[in-house]
Amino acid sequence: MMLASGTKVRVKLDWPETRGPCHIRTPYYLRGHEGVVVRHLGDYPNPEALAFRAPEQILPLYHVRFPMADLWPDRHGNNSVLVELYESWLEAA
């Protein structure tokens, strides 16, 4: 399923590193936060699986924008953070 630009999403509040060895490309400070899909960047092999030579899983990759004030409440203004996230880390907001 490809997410459209403007779709509100939440980064899954998941901590796979507590379940054993893993390779994570999703910044911990985004987990549980809501953002908006800016654009679909293409479909790519999941680096979290490739790190362990697991079978390649092709996943959609997106630019997702987060208001900086939501991530760090002591920040003010209209600044935002733009991050590349694989769809496996996103859920409906």
C-alpha positions in Angstrom: 0.0 0.0 0.0 1.5 3.3 -1.0 0.8 6.3 1.3 -0.2 9.5 -0.4 1.4 12.9 0.3 -0.4 14.6 3.2 -1.3 11.3 4.9 -1.0 11.6 8.7 1.0 8.8 10.2 2.5 7.7 13.5 5.8 6.1 14.0 5.3 2.8 15.8 6.1 2.8 19.4 8.2 -0.3 19.2 11.6 -1.2 20.7 12.9 -4.2 18.8 16.3 -3.7 20.4 14.9 -5.0 23.7 14.1 -8.4 22.0 17.7 -9.1 20.8 20.2 -8.1 18.2 18.8 -5.8 15.5 19.6 -3.1 13.1 17.3 -0.1 13.3 17.3 2.9 10.9 14.3 4.6 12.6 15.5 7.3 15.1 14.3 6.5 18.7 13.1 10.0 19.3 10.4 9.6 16.6 8.8 6.5 18.0 5.2 7.2 19.0 5.1 10.6 17.3 2.8 11.8 14.5 4.0 13.3 11.2 2.8 13.8 7.7 3.9 12.0 4.6 5.6 14.4 2.2 6.5 12.1 -0.6 7.1 8.5 -1.6 10.8 8.1 -2.4 10.6 4.6 -4.0 10.7 1.0 -3.0 13.9 -0.4 -1.6 15.3 -3.5 0.2 14.8 -3.3 4.0 18.2 -2.5 5.5 17.0 -3.8 8.8 16.8 -7.3 7.2 19.8 -6.9 5.0 22.0 -6.3 8.0 21.4 -9.9 9.0 21.5 -11.4 5.5 17.7 -12.1 5.8 15.7 -12.5 2.6 15.2 -9.2 0.9 12.0 -7.5 1.7 11.1 -4.6 -0.6 9.5 -1.7 1.3 8.2 1.7 0.4 10.4 4.6 1.7 8.9 8.0 2.5 9.9 11.5 3.5 7.9 12.2 6.7 7.8 15.7 8.3 7.5 16.2 12.0 6.9 19.5 13.8 10.0 20.1 15.9 7.9 21.4 18.8 6.2 18.0 19.0 9.6 16.2 19.3 11.3 18.7 21.6 8.7 20.8 23.5 11.3 23.4 24.5 11.7 24.4 20.8 9.4 27.1 19.4 8.5 28.3 15.9 7.5 26.5 12.8 10.6 24.4 12.3 10.2 20.8 11.3 12.3 17.7 10.9 12.2 15.7 7.6 13.1 12.1 7.9 13.3 9.1 5.6 11.2 6.2 7.1 10.2 2.8 5.8 6.6 1.9 5.7 7.1 -1.0 8.1 7.6 1.7 10.9 4.5 3.7 10.1 0.8 3.3 11.1 -2.3 5.4 10.7 -2.5 8.4 13.0 
